[in-house]
Amino acid sequence: MSRCLTDRSVEHVVLERGTVAHAWRTERWDSLRLLTPNWMSRLPGHRYDGDDPDGYMSAAETAGFLESYGRSFAAPVRAHTTVTAVLPTPDGSLVETDQGPWRCRSVVLATGAAGAPHVPAVSAALPAAIRQITTLEYRNPDQLGAGGVLVVGASASGVQIADELRRAGRAVTIAAGEHIRLPRTYRGRDIHWWMDAIGQLDERYDQVDDLSRARRLPSLQLVGTIERRTLDLNALAAAGVQVTGRLVGVSRGRAQFSGSLANLVASADLKLHRLLDRIDEHVAAYGFKEEVGAPDRPEPTRIAPAPTEIELSRFSTVVWATGYRPRYPRLDASVFDRRGRIRHDGGVVEAPGMYVLGLPFLRRRKSSFIDGVGPDAHDLCAHLVRRLSRRQAA
């Protein structure tokens, strides 16, 4: 957004509680890599230009990429400035910070979707002897004490951490709810290459039937590795990870799990094959069958019958990989719905001069990717500039 505003000569400032890419340096586990290949690291006026376009950047490399982006146009960043409130005024907003107030005509909330870890209420019922950490706190297997580990959540973070712990020799159980299964590669190309090619990532928020559900979908079961391996429930089970259904309760020293895992697995497999069908149709329609590999469909998900109860004594640690919730400074209550979510239309908030950027499916299916935030920023910047022009004309 800062680059877009700079290109349009709009005076602005970027307030940052830490430094540029602070979270990528301080709030990621050691082995984390992007789920998207390097060539998809595209931002307005800037893109990956290294020698490994099909690789996956580490957290440190991602931080470096973002820092170099900020330097490329001298982004007006005020580091170590924490916003404490955004209050409406007759001609815009008053932004209060720990470094003093700012008055402005427009505000863009670009804090993203991963503001604070979401920990389910069932956590309160776990015995005090079991250590509980979130993905925000997890760094590596050596951080955890001896004993079995229960990973709750089987989206990107959950499957990656469960896999890493199992490879380190730990006894691991993963509790899986709704999930999106994808192969890392299909017909010789990265699955993101295909989703980009068929236009799925560019699908707009006003083109889907159930936008609310689309914005709530879990992250993809993927991992970025040199060997470009697929990481799904089949791979975890084959490595010795026990797979159960969603954690639903704790009673009499036992963890209780939903019995719906088989249905969720079948649903994930069905959606996977619908996507691969769409890719195959694209290949046939555009006649480049000889340029890509043969259809290499993944095997159906096959896991052992999942227990619905497990003794808690088997676990010394629970890792909550149950997602995040956006975190905002104190805003006027009128901008939130009854569930505490900001009310907006493709990033245009229901408050004059306020915008939000970086949320899942904000304006496009790829909005939460580095590759997707640029187009969203272009759209919102254009809206912002039109609004400022109308106010000046008035």
FENQUI-V794157 format. One record per helix or strand of 2 or more residues. SS is the DSSP state (H for helix, E for strand). FROM is the first residue (numbers start at 1). TO is the last residue. Records with the same first field share a line. If there is no record, write none. Layout:
SS = FROM-TO + FROM-TO
//
This chain:
H = 2-7 + 22-26 + 38-40 + 59-72 + 121-125 + 141-143 + 156-167 + 191-197 + 200-202 + 205-207 + 211-216 + 233-238 + 261-286 + 289-291 + 312-314 + 333-335 + 370-393
E = 14-15 + 42-43 + 46-47 + 77-78 + 83-89 + 92-97 + 102-104 + 107-109 + 116-117 + 131-134 + 148-152 + 172-175 + 180-181 + 185-186 + 189-190 + 220-221 + 242-244 + 247-251 + 254-257 + 309-311 + 315-320 + 324-325 + 344-345 + 348-349 + 354-356
//
